[in-house]
Amino acid sequence: MAITKTIEIAKIEVVGPYKAVQVATDTVIKEDGTELSRGRHRHVLQCGTLNDSDALVDTDVSGEDATVQAVANAVWTDAVKTAWKDNLIASKE
């Protein structure tokens, strides 16, 4: 009797003008190849956060799946990062 647990990328979406990357992952439990359960988790990645000096600190995606990293690196252009930074600063006021 072999029980396995895997995490699979179910969906990657790019949303909005600031290119938020939404990631849905499924945790799959199988016994002898037969699926017993599946649970879904979602998380959202933005291109960065502001530090105390209002400089944008890039989001570290090194812990994400390689496909998620590729999508984030493709859509988080310098223009997107600048717009996101401006939005964060404006929302502080």
N, CA, C and O atoms as CSV, one atom per row, in Angstrom:
chain,resi,resn,atom,element,x,y,z
A,1,MET,N,N,0.849,-1.173,0.000
A,1,MET,CA,C,0.000,0.000,0.000
A,1,MET,C,C,0.896,1.238,0.000
A,1,MET,O,O,1.595,1.506,0.978
A,2,ALA,N,N,0.872,1.984,-1.093
A,2,ALA,CA,C,1.684,3.188,-1.220
A,2,ALA,C,C,0.784,4.412,-1.246
A,2,ALA,O,O,-0.093,4.544,-2.100
A,3,ILE,N,N,1.018,5.303,-0.293
A,3,ILE,CA,C,0.272,6.560,-0.251
A,3,ILE,C,C,1.222,7.667,-0.690
A,3,ILE,O,O,2.346,7.779,-0.201
A,4,THR,N,N,0.740,8.481,-1.628
A,4,THR,CA,C,1.557,9.582,-2.130
A,4,THR,C,C,0.804,10.892,-1.993
A,4,THR,O,O,-0.426,10.936,-2.023
A,5,LYS,N,N,1.570,11.948,-1.843
A,5,LYS,CA,C,1.021,13.297,-1.785
A,5,LYS,C,C,1.792,14.139,-2.794
A,5,LYS,O,O,3.017,14.231,-2.728
A,6,THR,N,N,1.069,14.752,-3.728
A,6,THR,CA,C,1.711,15.625,-4.711
A,6,THR,C,C,1.008,16.973,-4.732
A,6,THR,O,O,-0.165,17.089,-4.376
A,7,ILE,N,N,1.739,17.974,-5.152
A,7,ILE,CA,C,1.164,19.309,-5.339
A,7,ILE,C,C,1.279,19.636,-6.813
A,7,ILE,O,O,2.365,19.602,-7.391
A,8,GLU,N,N,0.134,19.954,-7.416
A,8,GLU,CA,C,0.061,20.228,-8.850
A,8,GLU,C,C,-0.429,21.652,-9.082
A,8,GLU,O,O,-1.316,22.137,-8.379
A,9,ILE,N,N,0.157,22.314,-10.072
A,9,ILE,CA,C,-0.350,23.624,-10.477
A,9,ILE,C,C,-1.635,23.388,-11.263
A,9,ILE,O,O,-1.625,22.725,-12.300
A,10,ALA,N,N,-2.743,23.936,-10.759
A,10,ALA,CA,C,-4.030,23.765,-11.423
A,10,ALA,C,C,-4.310,24.914,-12.397
A,10,ALA,O,O,-4.893,24.716,-13.462
A,11,LYS,N,N,-3.879,26.121,-12.006
A,11,LYS,CA,C,-4.179,27.276,-12.845
A,11,LYS,C,C,-3.238,28.422,-12.487
A,11,LYS,O,O,-2.897,28.626,-11.322
A,12,ILE,N,N,-2.828,29.161,-13.508
A,12,ILE,CA,C,-2.068,30.403,-13.335
A,12,ILE,C,C,-2.800,31.465,-14.143
A,12,ILE,O,O,-3.025,31.303,-15.343
A,13,GLU,N,N,-3.169,32.554,-13.474
A,13,GLU,CA,C,-3.860,33.642,-14.155
A,13,GLU,C,C,-3.117,34.950,-13.920
A,13,GLU,O,O,-2.554,35.172,-12.848
A,14,VAL,N,N,-3.121,35.811,-14.928
A,14,VAL,CA,C,-2.560,37.149,-14.802
A,14,VAL,C,C,-3.744,38.109,-14.853
A,14,VAL,O,O,-4.525,38.108,-15.804
A,15,VAL,N,N,-3.859,38.936,-13.799
A,15,VAL,CA,C,-5.064,39.736,-13.630
A,15,VAL,C,C,-4.729,41.206,-13.412
A,15,VAL,O,O,-3.815,41.538,-12.657
A,16,GLY,N,N,-5.470,42.077,-14.071
A,16,GLY,CA,C,-5.424,43.506,-13.803
A,16,GLY,C,C,-4.267,44.250,-14.427
A,16,GLY,O,O,-3.369,43.661,-15.028
A,17,PRO,N,N,-4.310,45.570,-14.268
A,17,PRO,CA,C,-3.291,46.422,-14.896
A,17,PRO,C,C,-1.907,46.258,-14.284
A,17,PRO,O,O,-0.904,46.590,-14.916
A,18,TYR,N,N,-1.847,45.743,-13.045
A,18,TYR,CA,C,-0.558,45.575,-12.378
A,18,TYR,C,C,-0.070,44.133,-12.454
A,18,TYR,O,O,0.898,43.754,-11.793
A,19,LYS,N,N,-0.753,43.337,-13.268
A,19,LYS,CA,C,-0.343,41.964,-13.595
A,19,LYS,C,C,-0.141,41.087,-12.350
A,19,LYS,O,O,0.893,40.436,-12.194
A,20,ALA,N,N,-1.144,41.086,-11.477
A,20,ALA,CA,C,-1.121,40.168,-10.341
A,20,ALA,C,C,-1.130,38.744,-10.899
A,20,ALA,O,O,-1.861,38.447,-11.844
A,21,VAL,N,N,-0.328,37.881,-10.320
A,21,VAL,CA,C,-0.258,36.491,-10.756
A,21,VAL,C,C,-0.993,35.648,-9.705
A,21,VAL,O,O,-0.550,35.527,-8.563
A,22,GLN,N,N,-2.116,35.077,-10.117
A,22,GLN,CA,C,-2.909,34.231,-9.231
A,22,GLN,C,C,-2.558,32.774,-9.526
A,22,GLN,O,O,-2.563,32.340,-10.678
A,23,VAL,N,N,-2.255,32.035,-8.471
A,23,VAL,CA,C,-1.829,30.644,-8.623
A,23,VAL,C,C,-2.766,29.749,-7.826
A,23,VAL,O,O,-2.980,29.964,-6.633
A,24,ALA,N,N,-3.324,28.746,-8.492
A,24,ALA,CA,C,-4.131,27.732,-7.815
A,24,ALA,C,C,-3.357,26.420,-7.854
A,24,ALA,O,O,-2.934,25.966,-8.916
A,25,THR,N,N,-3.177,25.818,-6.677
A,25,THR,CA,C,-2.485,24.533,-6.595
A,25,THR,C,C,-3.417,23.499,-5.977
A,25,THR,O,O,-4.222,23.816,-5.102
A,26,ASP,N,N,-3.298,22.291,-6.433
A,26,ASP,CA,C,-4.056,21.174,-5.877
A,26,ASP,C,C,-3.097,20.264,-5.117
A,26,ASP,O,O,-2.026,19.916,-5.615
A,27,THR,N,N,-3.493,19.888,-3.911
A,27,THR,CA,C,-2.776,18.869,-3.152
A,27,THR,C,C,-3.545,17.573,-3.354
A,27,THR,O,O,-4.716,17.467,-2.988
A,28,VAL,N,N,-2.873,16.587,-3.941
A,28,VAL,CA,C,-3.522,15.329,-4.315
A,28,VAL,C,C,-2.949,14.190,-3.473
A,28,VAL,O,O,-1.738,13.977,-3.429
A,29,ILE,N,N,-3.843,13.470,-2.811
A,29,ILE,CA,C,-3.469,12.290,-2.027
A,29,ILE,C,C,-3.959,11.061,-2.788
A,29,ILE,O,O,-5.132,10.959,-3.147
A,30,LYS,N,N,-3.023,10.122,-3.028
A,30,LYS,CA,C,-3.367,8.887,-3.744
A,30,LYS,C,C,-2.900,7.674,-2.948
A,30,LYS,O,O,-1.898,7.719,-2.234
A,31,GLU,N,N,-3.650,6.599,-3.092
A,31,GLU,CA,C,-3.262,5.311,-2.536
A,31,GLU,C,C,-3.209,4.311,-3.677
A,31,GLU,O,O,-4.214,4.056,-4.341
A,32,ASP,N,N,-2.034,3.749,-3.898
A,32,ASP,CA,C,-1.827,2.801,-4.997
A,32,ASP,C,C,-2.334,3.357,-6.328
A,32,ASP,O,O,-2.921,2.630,-7.129
A,33,GLY,N,N,-2.106,4.638,-6.555
A,33,GLY,CA,C,-2.486,5.265,-7.815
A,33,GLY,C,C,-3.919,5.745,-7.892
A,33,GLY,O,O,-4.290,6.404,-8.863
A,34,THR,N,N,-4.738,5.434,-6.893
A,34,THR,CA,C,-6.131,5.866,-6.886
A,34,THR,C,C,-6.264,7.117,-6.030
A,34,THR,O,O,-5.854,7.127,-4.869
A,35,GLU,N,N,-6.838,8.170,-6.603
A,35,GLU,CA,C,-6.979,9.432,-5.899
A,35,GLU,C,C,-7.975,9.300,-4.752
A,35,GLU,O,O,-9.109,8.856,-4.934
A,36,LEU,N,N,-7.519,9.700,-3.563
A,36,LEU,CA,C,-8.376,9.681,-2.382
A,36,LEU,C,C,-8.942,11.055,-2.057
A,36,LEU,O,O,-10.093,11.184,-1.640
A,37,SER,N,N,-8.125,12.070,-2.254
A,37,SER,CA,C,-8.602,13.424,-1.966
A,37,SER,C,C,-7.820,14.443,-2.781
A,37,SER,O,O,-6.720,14.184,-3.268
A,38,ARG,N,N,-8.437,15.610,-2.907
A,38,ARG,CA,C,-7.829,16.720,-3.632
A,38,ARG,C,C,-8.287,18.002,-2.953
A,38,ARG,O,O,-9.483,18.228,-2.769
A,39,GLY,N,N,-7.337,18.826,-2.587
A,39,GLY,CA,C,-7.653,20.115,-1.970
A,39,GLY,C,C,-7.039,21.239,-2.763
A,39,GLY,O,O,-5.928,21.105,-3.276
A,40,ARG,N,N,-7.748,22.351,-2.871
A,40,ARG,CA,C,-7.279,23.492,-3.670
A,40,ARG,C,C,-6.833,24.632,-2.766
A,40,ARG,O,O,-7.486,24.946,-1.771
A,41,HIS,N,N,-5.727,25.236,-3.123
A,41,HIS,CA,C,-5.204,26.408,-2.427
A,41,HIS,C,C,-4.905,27.477,-3.477
A,41,HIS,O,O,-4.422,27.170,-4.567
A,42,ARG,N,N,-5.189,28.707,-3.145
A,42,ARG,CA,C,-4.892,29.823,-4.048
A,42,ARG,C,C,-4.028,30.851,-3.332
A,42,ARG,O,O,-4.171,31.080,-2.131
A,43,HIS,N,N,-3.133,31.461,-4.091
A,43,HIS,CA,C,-2.399,32.606,-3.572
A,43,HIS,C,C,-2.121,33.574,-4.719
A,43,HIS,O,O,-2.096,33.199,-5.891
A,44,VAL,N,N,-1.914,34.832,-4.336
A,44,VAL,CA,C,-1.719,35.895,-5.318
A,44,VAL,C,C,-0.358,36.531,-5.092
A,44,VAL,O,O,0.044,36.792,-3.958
A,45,LEU,N,N,0.338,36.773,-6.182
A,45,LEU,CA,C,1.648,37.416,-6.137
A,45,LEU,C,C,1.577,38.768,-6.830
A,45,LEU,O,O,1.107,38.868,-7.963
A,46,GLN,N,N,2.038,39.793,-6.157
A,46,GLN,CA,C,2.206,41.114,-6.764
A,46,GLN,C,C,3.689,41.278,-7.068
A,46,GLN,O,O,4.522,40.546,-6.534
A,47,CYS,N,N,4.017,42.238,-7.925
A,47,CYS,CA,C,5.412,42.360,-8.365
A,47,CYS,C,C,6.352,42.916,-7.308
A,47,CYS,O,O,7.569,42.816,-7.460
A,48,GLY,N,N,5.822,43.498,-6.245
A,48,GLY,CA,C,6.711,44.012,-5.210
A,48,GLY,C,C,5.973,44.704,-4.089
A,48,GLY,O,O,4.748,44.816,-4.086
A,49,THR,N,N,6.772,45.169,-3.124
A,49,THR,CA,C,6.267,45.937,-1.991
A,49,THR,C,C,7.155,47.154,-1.808
A,49,THR,O,O,8.270,47.210,-2.326
A,50,LEU,N,N,6.649,48.121,-1.070
A,50,LEU,CA,C,7.443,49.314,-0.788
A,50,LEU,C,C,8.253,49.118,0.480
A,50,LEU,O,O,7.779,48.521,1.446
A,51,ASN,N,N,9.485,49.626,0.469
A,51,ASN,CA,C,10.255,49.655,1.712
A,51,ASN,C,C,10.013,50.989,2.401
A,51,ASN,O,O,9.180,51.772,1.942
A,52,ASP,N,N,10.713,51.264,3.480
A,52,ASP,CA,C,10.495,52.495,4.248
A,52,ASP,C,C,10.832,53.757,3.465
A,52,ASP,O,O,10.365,54.843,3.808
A,53,SER,N,N,11.638,53.621,2.415
A,53,SER,CA,C,12.021,54.771,1.578
A,53,SER,C,C,11.167,54.882,0.331
A,53,SER,O,O,11.496,55.648,-0.576
A,54,ASP,N,N,10.076,54.132,0.267
A,54,ASP,CA,C,9.174,54.090,-0.897
A,54,ASP,C,C,9.850,53.575,-2.166
A,54,ASP,O,O,9.438,53.912,-3.276
A,55,ALA,N,N,10.873,52.770,-2.000
A,55,ALA,CA,C,11.475,52.083,-3.151
A,55,ALA,C,C,10.770,50.732,-3.284
A,55,ALA,O,O,10.402,50.111,-2.287
A,56,LEU,N,N,10.589,50.291,-4.518
A,56,LEU,CA,C,9.929,49.014,-4.751
A,56,LEU,C,C,10.933,47.881,-4.548
A,56,LEU,O,O,12.017,47.876,-5.132
A,57,VAL,N,N,10.547,46.924,-3.710
A,57,VAL,CA,C,11.344,45.722,-3.479
A,57,VAL,C,C,10.671,44.593,-4.247
A,57,VAL,O,O,9.528,44.235,-3.963
A,58,ASP,N,N,11.380,44.036,-5.215
A,58,ASP,CA,C,10.813,42.979,-6.052
A,58,ASP,C,C,10.395,41.773,-5.216
A,58,ASP,O,O,11.064,41.411,-4.248
A,59,THR,N,N,9.286,41.163,-5.603
A,59,THR,CA,C,8.822,39.946,-4.953
A,59,THR,C,C,9.752,38.797,-5.316
A,59,THR,O,O,10.097,38.603,-6.481
A,60,ASP,N,N,10.147,38.043,-4.306
A,60,ASP,CA,C,11.008,36.872,-4.511
A,60,ASP,C,C,10.123,35.691,-4.908
A,60,ASP,O,O,9.336,35.200,-4.099
A,61,VAL,N,N,10.252,35.245,-6.136
A,61,VAL,CA,C,9.453,34.114,-6.622
A,61,VAL,C,C,10.283,32.839,-6.726
A,61,VAL,O,O,9.851,31.863,-7.338
A,62,SER,N,N,11.469,32.845,-6.131
A,62,SER,CA,C,12.362,31.689,-6.258
A,62,SER,C,C,11.776,30.417,-5.647
A,62,SER,O,O,12.171,29.316,-6.032
A,63,GLY,N,N,10.857,30.545,-4.719
A,63,GLY,CA,C,10.247,29.378,-4.112
A,63,GLY,C,C,9.036,28.862,-4.858
A,63,GLY,O,O,8.446,27.853,-4.471
A,64,GLU,N,N,8.663,29.546,-5.923
A,64,GLU,CA,C,7.498,29.151,-6.718
A,64,GLU,C,C,7.893,28.128,-7.780
A,64,GLU,O,O,9.069,27.980,-8.110
A,65,ASP,N,N,6.905,27.436,-8.301
A,65,ASP,CA,C,7.096,26.506,-9.413
A,65,ASP,C,C,7.762,27.245,-10.579
A,65,ASP,O,O,7.547,28.443,-10.759
A,66,ALA,N,N,8.553,26.545,-11.353
A,66,ALA,CA,C,9.272,27.161,-12.477
A,66,ALA,C,C,8.334,27.842,-13.467
A,66,ALA,O,O,8.680,28.880,-14.031
A,67,THR,N,N,7.158,27.271,-13.685
A,67,THR,CA,C,6.198,27.887,-14.611
A,67,THR,C,C,5.684,29.205,-14.056
A,67,THR,O,O,5.534,30.176,-14.798
A,68,VAL,N,N,5.413,29.245,-12.761
A,68,VAL,CA,C,4.959,30.483,-12.120
A,68,VAL,C,C,6.054,31.532,-12.216
A,68,VAL,O,O,5.773,32.695,-12.507
A,69,GLN,N,N,7.295,31.139,-11.975
A,69,GLN,CA,C,8.420,32.071,-12.095
A,69,GLN,C,C,8.504,32.649,-13.501
A,69,GLN,O,O,8.707,33.851,-13.670
A,70,ALA,N,N,8.348,31.801,-14.506
A,70,ALA,CA,C,8.443,32.258,-15.897
A,70,ALA,C,C,7.339,33.245,-16.229
A,70,ALA,O,O,7.582,34.251,-16.895
A,71,VAL,N,N,6.128,32.963,-15.769
A,71,VAL,CA,C,5.002,33.874,-16.030
A,71,VAL,C,C,5.258,35.217,-15.345
A,71,VAL,O,O,5.123,36.269,-15.970
A,72,ALA,N,N,5.625,35.184,-14.070
A,72,ALA,CA,C,5.869,36.431,-13.331
A,72,ALA,C,C,6.981,37.243,-13.984
A,72,ALA,O,O,6.844,38.455,-14.155
A,73,ASN,N,N,8.066,36.595,-14.346
A,73,ASN,CA,C,9.176,37.315,-14.971
A,73,ASN,C,C,8.801,37.887,-16.336
A,73,ASN,O,O,9.350,38.907,-16.752
A,74,ALA,N,N,7.883,37.244,-17.023
A,74,ALA,CA,C,7.455,37.737,-18.339
A,74,ALA,C,C,6.524,38.946,-18.227
A,74,ALA,O,O,6.624,39.880,-19.024
A,75,VAL,N,N,5.629,38.934,-17.252
A,75,VAL,CA,C,4.610,39.994,-17.202
A,75,VAL,C,C,5.001,41.168,-16.319
A,75,VAL,O,O,4.457,42.261,-16.482
A,76,TRP,N,N,5.930,40.974,-15.385
A,76,TRP,CA,C,6.329,42.070,-14.509
A,76,TRP,C,C,7.440,42.883,-15.153
A,76,TRP,O,O,8.600,42.823,-14.745
A,77,THR,N,N,7.060,43.632,-16.153
A,77,THR,CA,C,7.998,44.495,-16.870
A,77,THR,C,C,8.344,45.708,-16.007
A,77,THR,O,O,7.718,45.939,-14.973
A,78,ASP,N,N,9.336,46.476,-16.432
A,78,ASP,CA,C,9.693,47.698,-15.708
A,78,ASP,C,C,8.513,48.664,-15.670
A,78,ASP,O,O,8.301,49.338,-14.662
A,79,ALA,N,N,7.744,48.741,-16.753
A,79,ALA,CA,C,6.580,49.632,-16.796
A,79,ALA,C,C,5.520,49.201,-15.787
A,79,ALA,O,O,4.921,50.042,-15.117
A,80,VAL,N,N,5.287,47.902,-15.677
A,80,VAL,CA,C,4.318,47.391,-14.708
A,80,VAL,C,C,4.793,47.681,-13.293
A,80,VAL,O,O,4.004,48.103,-12.447
A,81,LYS,N,N,6.066,47.460,-13.030
A,81,LYS,CA,C,6.607,47.708,-11.696
A,81,LYS,C,C,6.499,49.187,-11.318
A,81,LYS,O,O,6.162,49.519,-10.182
A,82,THR,N,N,6.782,50.058,-12.264
A,82,THR,CA,C,6.675,51.499,-11.997
A,82,THR,C,C,5.228,51.885,-11.703
A,82,THR,O,O,4.972,52.633,-10.759
A,83,ALA,N,N,4.294,51.393,-12.483
A,83,ALA,CA,C,2.873,51.688,-12.265
A,83,ALA,C,C,2.411,51.146,-10.915
A,83,ALA,O,O,1.666,51.821,-10.204
A,84,TRP,N,N,2.841,49.939,-10.552
A,84,TRP,CA,C,2.473,49.337,-9.267
A,84,TRP,C,C,3.043,50.161,-8.111
A,84,TRP,O,O,2.358,50.405,-7.118
A,85,LYS,N,N,4.308,50.589,-8.248
A,85,LYS,CA,C,4.937,51.415,-7.216
A,85,LYS,C,C,4.164,52.721,-7.042
A,85,LYS,O,O,3.872,53.127,-5.917
A,86,ASP,N,N,3.835,53.375,-8.150
A,86,ASP,CA,C,3.075,54.629,-8.087
A,86,ASP,C,C,1.723,54.407,-7.413
A,86,ASP,O,O,1.271,55.248,-6.637
A,87,ASN,N,N,1.086,53.295,-7.702
A,87,ASN,CA,C,-0.199,52.968,-7.103
A,87,ASN,C,C,-0.053,52.772,-5.593
A,87,ASN,O,O,-0.872,53.271,-4.821
A,88,LEU,N,N,0.974,52.056,-5.174
A,88,LEU,CA,C,1.188,51.839,-3.739
A,88,LEU,C,C,1.451,53.142,-2.997
A,88,LEU,O,O,0.936,53.351,-1.898
A,89,ILE,N,N,2.247,54.015,-3.593
A,89,ILE,CA,C,2.535,55.297,-2.971
A,89,ILE,C,C,1.277,56.148,-2.886
A,89,ILE,O,O,1.017,56.771,-1.857
A,90,ALA,N,N,0.496,56.179,-3.959
A,90,ALA,CA,C,-0.742,56.973,-3.961
A,90,ALA,C,C,-1.749,56.446,-2.934
A,90,ALA,O,O,-2.499,57.227,-2.349
A,91,SER,N,N,-1.771,55.151,-2.716
A,91,SER,CA,C,-2.737,54.584,-1.763
A,91,SER,C,C,-2.356,54.855,-0.314
A,91,SER,O,O,-3.186,54.688,0.580
A,92,LYS,N,N,-1.117,55.271,-0.065
A,92,LYS,CA,C,-0.675,55.620,1.281
A,92,LYS,C,C,-1.198,56.980,1.708
A,92,LYS,O,O,-1.323,57.258,2.901
A,93,GLU,N,N,-1.500,57.820,0.744
A,93,GLU,CA,C,-1.871,59.213,1.051
A,93,GLU,C,C,-3.288,59.336,1.505
A,93,GLU,O,O,-3.748,60.439,1.799
